[in-house]
Amino acid sequence: MYGVARNLVGDEYRRRCRRAELQRQFNEDFTLRISTSDDLYTDVRDAVERLPQMHREVLIMTYWEGLAAREIAVALDVNTTAVRARMMRARRMLQAVLNALGDLVDEKVPTRE
């Protein structure tokens, strides 16, 4: 029984290390791909950066990485309902931040299923 417990603990530590490494790599990739030069997307990039981490993740994974809700759910270790709820909140928050920045966002962001 001790051997089984030890293996389970070891698996959990490895899973956490892999997830932390993926998150670090994801953050590096995002910052490298979106430059800080003046372009049409500066306001959007700034607004996305102001969002909480959990909402920023789903936006980036959906729109920049092109992942579906079920793929994001696997990557974040949550169910697809949680991903869709985070996405809905993230869109609302992004629209509020963009409005606060002075950009009037009249169009709805399309849902990616």
HELIX and SHEET records of a PDB file:
HELIX    1   1 TYR A    2  ARG A   33  1                                  32    
HELIX    2   2 THR A   42  ARG A   50  1                                   9    
HELIX    3   3 GLN A   53  LEU A   59  1                                   7    
HELIX    4   4 ILE A   60  TRP A   64  3                                   5    
HELIX    5   5 ALA A   69  LEU A   76  1                                   8    
HELIX    6   6 THR A   80  ALA A  100  1                                  21    
END                                                                             
